[in-house]
């Protein structure tokens, strides 16, 4: 298998995406970016970003026994809000990475 080389900017963006996305795993981020888990893990270690172990927290809380109390609803909505903000940050970073890649490849063509 041929070894791929990635630009320093791509590596930095990938590490930033992992660092800034709460509850994300190396496996999920690497899969989204199309790199191996070992590669992303190595970039994170080199950048001094701690690797999170374990399963990501469930975004949806389950309610048992019917109606929620106001406190339970508030807790659930706060957790949902936090998850949505994390997803928004992840999507914004991914958009910036794709925008940079598009500019790079557009400048590389010689039509």
C-alpha positions in Angstrom: 0.0 0.0 0.0 1.4 3.4 -1.0 2.1 5.8 1.8 0.1 9.1 1.6 1.5 12.4 2.5 -0.7 15.2 3.9 0.0 18.9 4.1 0.9 20.4 7.5 -2.3 22.5 7.2 -4.4 19.4 6.8 -2.8 17.7 9.7 -3.3 20.8 11.9 -6.9 21.1 10.8 -7.5 17.4 11.6 -6.0 17.7 15.0 -8.1 20.9 15.7 -11.2 19.1 14.6 -10.5 16.2 17.0 -9.6 18.6 19.9 -12.6 20.8 19.4 -15.2 18.1 19.0 -16.5 17.0 22.4 -17.2 13.3 22.6 -15.6 12.5 19.3 -13.4 9.4 18.9 -10.3 9.0 16.9 -12.1 6.4 14.8 -15.0 8.7 14.0 -12.9 11.7 13.0 -10.4 9.6 11.1 -13.3 8.0 9.2 -14.8 11.4 8.4 -11.5 12.7 7.0 -10.4 9.5 5.2 -7.2 8.9 7.1 -6.2 5.9 9.3 -6.8 6.0 13.0 -3.1 5.5 13.6 -2.2 8.5 11.5 -4.6 10.8 13.2 -3.6 9.4 16.6 0.1 10.1 15.8 -0.7 13.7 14.7 -2.6 14.3 17.9 0.2 12.9 20.1 2.8 15.0 18.2 0.6 18.1 18.8 0.3 17.3 22.5 -3.5 16.7 22.3 -4.6 14.0 24.8 -6.4 11.0 23.3 -9.8 10.4 24.8 -10.6 6.8 25.5 -14.1 5.3 26.0 -17.4 5.6 24.3 -18.9 8.9 23.5 -21.8 10.0 25.7 -25.2 9.4 24.3 -26.8 12.5 23.0 -30.3 11.5 23.7 -31.3 10.9 27.3 -34.0 8.3 27.9 -37.0 9.2 30.0 -38.4 6.4 32.2 -41.9 6.4 33.6 -43.8 8.9 31.5 -43.7 12.7 32.1 -40.5 14.6 32.8 -40.2 16.9 35.7 -39.1 20.5 34.9 -35.6 19.8 36.3 -35.3 16.7 34.1 -36.5 18.6 31.0 -34.0 21.4 31.7 -31.2 18.9 32.1 -32.1 17.1 28.9 -32.4 20.3 26.9 -29.1 21.6 28.2 -27.4 18.3 27.2 -29.0 18.5 23.8 -28.0 22.1 23.4 -24.4 21.2 24.3 -24.4 18.3 21.8 -25.8 20.5 19.0 -23.2 23.2 19.7 -20.4 20.6 19.5 -21.8 19.3 16.2 -22.0 22.8 14.9 -18.3 23.4 15.8 -17.4 20.1 14.1 -19.3 21.0 10.9 -17.8 24.4 10.8 -14.3 23.0 11.1 -15.0 20.4 8.4 -16.4 23.1 6.1 -13.2 25.1 6.6 -11.0 22.1 5.8 -13.1 21.4 2.6 -12.9 25.0 1.6 -9.1 25.0 1.9 -8.8 21.7 0.0 -11.0 23.1 -2.8 -8.8 26.2 -3.1 -5.7 24.0 -3.1 -6.9 21.7 -5.8 -8.4 24.6 -7.9 -5.0 26.2 -8.0 -3.3 22.9 -8.9 -5.2 22.4 -12.2 -3.7 23.6 -15.4 -6.6 23.9 -17.8 
